[in-house]
Amino acid sequence: MSLQRRDLGVKGEDLAAGYLRNKGFAILERNFSCRLGEIDIIARQGNCLVFVEVRTRSGKEYGLAQESITRTKINRLRKLACFYLAGRGHAESEARFDVIAVHCAGVAGPMEITHIENAF
């Protein structure tokens, strides 16, 4: 992965975390990883744990950022969430999966955030 692409991804995750905080979410973890993969953001909204997949794009020539989430990725995120819930003693907690799509006009350009609750 190129340094510019990585910087864009980090910027998107930072913007997504700030966006969620401004909406009253408590950020519990960022970039939670284990042998199964990684979850970008784990947050709490009221009594609900929210697993957030962040997708950042600098252009729309390959489609919208949220359209890049495959069935394979969804299945992996579900397994990761189960692993997280069981390991943290939250097996009975209410949980959902959100997607935050960030469209940036380059690393320093303006951005647009789309938040999709209960995305899958």
ZIZI-V947253 format. One line per field, one symbol per residue. psi: psi as a letter, one per 30 degrees, with the letter a starting at -180 (. if undefined). A space follows every 50 residues. Layout:
psi = ???
This chain:
psi = kleeeeeeeeeeeeeeeeeeefggkkjelkhklaffakkekklkjbgkkk kkkkkkkflgfglleffgjleeeeeeeeeeeeeeeefgggfgkkllklkj kkjkileglllkkkjjkhe.
